[in-house]
């Protein structure tokens, strides 16, 4: 009996989880049963999720600016800074308007094509950028704020999708489940850069090999939607790999329409996760 159950048990190489991003993502996909049905749900539902994004972005920034510990990141570039702040930004501040542009593009990216490894590499890079790496102007946001912000985004988007008055419930569930899995994988890829798990496998020189790139780029290639993000120069001309995600999931997926709890008016911009690239008083792109 013991031998039979051992044969059914999947082996996971612990070391690979910490040194090989593709192996880590593959494990997360397997554990969450993230597969072709989820990918179909995200791709077919993308245009409907996009309709939610401007209002979601406004709600997220309103929330971030309610607390001094998160608001200070837009001025000091660190949530751990505890010195005096001359002035906290508000929703109309140039740096907040600039960040909204990138959050909108980031949220649209979450519903692009997760069958490409490039998609997950970019989410990993988002995690890296919040610990002061890969940016000309380092940014430090503590994990508690990143995790709770992702949860807040998931809550808003789930309610909006599930409250749709005409969409059949099976379609709502398919998109909410798929989006939730992506957000939780993003959460893991945030935590990966913040916690010490697997530190014994990492090379101390790894941080020295991180390439500084403009925001919205991966391996020198522009990743975020051209319509959402202002064009900026490319730093490094390497291309990303693109292995496929595999697996299968249950509920069928069909296109979706727009949401409810969220106000309808067209709102403002977005970015690479709320805090990333916050820049003192300037709405210009970072280098």
N, C-alpha and C positions, 0 to 999 in steps of 0.2 A: 504493500500500500504506500509506504514511504517513498519507494523508488518511482512509482507511477506518478505521484504528486510532484516529485522533483523534476520529472520530465516535462510536466506542464508549466513549471515555473520558468518565467523569462529571466535570463541573466542580464544584469546591467553592470557594466564596468564602472565602478565608482570614480576612478581616476578620469575617465573620459568625460564625465559630467562636468568636470571643472576645467578641462584643458581643450575640449573639442565642442564648439558651439553647436555644430550639426548633431552630434550625439546627444547633447542636452535637449535640444529641441525635439529630436526624435523620441526621446523618453517622455517628455511632457505631452507630446501628441498622443503617444500610446496610452499613457495614464489617463488622459482626459477624453479618450476616444475621439480625438479630433481627426476628422477624415474628409472624404470627398463631399459628403452631404453638407458639412460645415462650410467648406470652400465654396460650394455652389450657393449656399445661403448668403454668404458675404458678398460674392460677386453679383448675384442677381438682385440683392437688396441694397447695393451700394448707392444707387441714385436716390433711394428713398431715405437712407440714413443721411445722405448729404443735405437733404431738406431740413433736417434737425440741427445740423452743425452750427449755423450762426447763432441760434438761440442758446444751444448748449454752451458755446464758448462764452457768451455774455454771463450766463448763470455761474459758470466755473470761476470766472475772474471776479465776479461780485463776491463769491464765497472766499476766494483767496485774499481779497482785500479787506475782509471782515476781521482778520486776525493779524496782530502786529508781527507774529513770528513768521508768517508766510509773506506778508506784504513787504517786510524788510529785504527779502531776497531780490526784489526788483530794484532796490537802491544799492544794497551792499554786496550782492551776488553771493550771499551766504545766510542760511537760516540760523546759524549758530552765533552770528554777530550780536553782541548784547550792549554795545555802546549807544550813545545818543544818536538819533536820526533827525536831521534837520527838517525833513518833510517826507511824509509817506505819499506814494503815488495814489491817484484816484483813477476811476474808469476812463477818464478823458485824457489822462497823461500820455504823452507821446510813446513812452516805452511800453505802456499797457496796450495801446492801439497796435503797436508793432508786434507784441507777443501774441495778440489775438490772431493776427495773420498766420502765424506759424502753428498755433494750436488748431486752427481750422484745417490747415493742410495735413497736420498729423492725424487728426481724427478721420479725415478722408482716406488717409493711407491705411488705417486699420481695416477698412473695407475694400482694399484693393485685392491683389492676388496672392494669398498666403501659400500657394503651391510652390512659389519661388523662394529659395533659401535667402535671396537678397532681402526679402520682406523681413525675415527674422533677424538677419544681420543688422538691419536698420534699427529694429526695436532694441537690440542689444546695444547699439551705439547710443541710443537715447539714454539707456541706463548709465553707460560710461560717462556721458557728458555731464551728468549731475553729480559726479564725484571729482570734478576739477580736471578731467582728462580730455584730450582731443579738441580743446578750444583755445584760441589765442587769448581769450579773456576767461579764465577759469570760473566755473560756477559750482557752488557747493550747496546742495539741498539734502537735508537729512531724510533718511528713509521713511520715518513716520509720516512726513508730509506728502511724500510721493505716493505711498500706499493708500493713504486716506483720500487723496485727490483722485486716484484711479477708481476707488470705490464709489466716490461721489459721481464721477462721470458715468460709471456703469449704472448706478441707480437712476440717474436722469434719463439715460437713453433707454433703459429697460422699461421704465414707466411710460415713456412716450410711445414706444413701439407697441406695448401691450394695451395701451389705451386707445389705439386706433379704432374708430367706430365701424369701419367696414371690412377690415382685414380678417380673414378666417384665422381662428386661434392656432391651427397647426402651423401656419406660415409665420405668425408672430413668434411662436415658441422656437421655431427653427433658427430665426435670426437672432433672437435674444440669447439662445444657447451658444451659437457660434461666436457672437460678439463677446459674450462673457468669457469664453475660453481664451480668445485672443487677449483680452484685457488681463486675465490672470497669468497668461504667459508673459505679457509685458511686465506685470508685477514681479514675476520671478526674475526677469532679466534686469529689473531695477535692483532687486535684493542681491543678485549675484555680485554686483559691484560694491555692495555696502557691507556684506557680512564676511566673516572669516572662514566659513565652511570651505574645505578643500584647499586651504592656504598652503598646505604641505606639498601640493602638486604644482603650484604656480612658480614660474621663474621670476626671481626678483627683478630681472631686467625687462620684463614684459612691458611695464609702464613706459620705459624709454623708447619702445618701438611704436607707440601710438602716434598716428599721423594727425596733425592739426588740419582740419578741413572747414570750409564754410558751412554754415548751417543749412541743412536740407540736402547734403551731399553724402554719398557713400562710395569709397574707392574712386573719388574724382568724378562720379556720375551723379547728376541731379536726380534725387529720389522723390522729392515732394512735388505735388502737382504744379505745373507751370502756371495754371490759371490762378492759383492761390498764393504763390510765393514769388516775391520780386526776384528777378534774375540777379545772380551774383557770380563772381569769378570762380573758376574751378581750381582747386588746390592740387589735386593729385590724380594723374591719369590712369588709374588701375581699374579694371573692371571686376564686378562681383561675380561670384559663382552662383549657380541656380539649380541645385538639386530639388526634386519635387517632394512635397509632403504626401504621405499616403495614409490609407486607412479607410474605414467606412463608418457611417453614422446612420441614425434611424430616420427622423422625420423628413418628409418631402418638403421641398422649398419652392416657393413661387415668388414673383416680384411683389414688392410692398408699396404702399402709398405713404402719405405723410402723417405726422404724429399729432399728439393732442396737448399734453400738459404744457408743452413749450409754446411760447408766443410765436405767432407766425411771421411777424415783420422781418424783413431781411436784415441782418445785423452785421456785425463787423467781424473781422478777421480771426487769425489762428496760429498755431505753431507746433513746435516739436515738444510737446509737453509744456504745461503752463509756464514753468519758471525758466526754461532753457533760453539762454541768450538774452536775459533781461539786461538792459543797458541803460546806464544813467541818462535819463532825460533825452535820449535820441531815438528817433524812429528810423534810423538808418540801419542797413544790414551790417552784421559784424564780420570782421575778417579774422 
